[in-house]
């Protein structure tokens, strides 16, 4: 993390929901530049929705999101894209683009004409494809890729956007063990450029290993935020997930080992 950091994202009293009911209620927190933040929570807790709000794709019913001190609601889409890159779990395959074409789309916010073909753009695209291990797929159609390959292509696309903020939804969901670790290592490498990264994931142990801080979303609010050791505790995990876990420490790393659900415990 950078020695001197400023507030990169400030979420102030956000409320949002679907069909008249609130999914997120009075969500508030701040993230400083150069931090890698993990966002965890049960299914349906609103993690992906919160990322979409933070990227301006969705608009809150109430509250304000500040990105680098600017009211997100007052920024244009291209202005947001020059600051923030969004990495979804899925991408519309209807475009039928090649891998190289899709990765190059990350340069679109910086294009001055209808398209872009500078040596700088091309160099960034090639570097990103190499970094995420998809250069050999450059001429393949995105629709032909496996889920894991597609996820790495989307990360490469975000990298060429040269963002100061990255919002990543389930980056390891379709990856094998090696690529899970490699992707997280690449994301940590990006912090040296003072990039702020927020990752939503169900993998508590992966986030505990790589993130500076973890926050837990539950019952429409952030119920805990702090270092992995402060947040991933047997008490908090049991309260949020309804699962008894053993939290063990191995050097600087902690691991949550599930024992049983509360229902199982009550039935004994």
C-alpha positions, 0 to 999 in steps of 0.5 A: 500500500502507498505510504501516502493515500487518499480516499479513492471511494466513499460510499455514503448512506447508500440505499438500493433495491428491486421491486420496491424492497431494499437489498442494500440499506444505509451502506457506508464505508471508505476505501483508500487508494492503493488498497486491495479490498475483499467483499464477502457475504452470503448469496443474495446479499448484494455484492454484485449489486454493490459493485454495479452501484460503485461503477455507476451502472446502477443508481442508488435510491438514496445516498451518494458515491464519491469516486476520487472526491467526485459525485459519481452521479455527476460523472459521464460514463466515459469519465467513469471509464477513464478512472474505473474498470469493471470486471464482471463474472460474465460478458455478452458473447453476442459481439463474437469478438476475438480475444485480442479485439475484446482486450483492445476494447479496454482502450476505448475510453481513451480513443480520440477517433472512431478506433485506436491503433497506436503502438502504445495501445497495441503494446498494452494489449499484448502485455496484458494478454501475456500477463494473464496467459491468453496471448496464445488465444488471441485469434480465438473467438471469445464465445469459444473459450472456457469459463476460466479462459474467458475470466482471464481475458476480461481481467486483461481487458481491465488491465489495458484500461489502466484504471486507478480503480478496479471492481472485480466480481468473482475473479476466481470462480471458474479458475483452477488452483494455479490460476486462482493464485496467479490472478490474485498475485497479478492484482496485488502487483497492480497496487504498486501503481497505487490502483485501488481494487475491490474484489467480490468473492465467496472464497474467504481464504483466497481473500484473506491471503491477498487482501489488505482489508475484508468487508462483510455484507449481510442483511443489507449493510456492511457488518464488519470491515478490517484486516482479514484477521479482524473480520474472518473470525468464528463468531462473525462467520457463524453470525453471517453464514450460519456455519461453525468454522475453525480459524487457523493461522499459518504464518501470516495467513489465516484459513477458515475451515468449515465444521458444520452448519448451525442446523447440523449442530442443533440437530445433534 
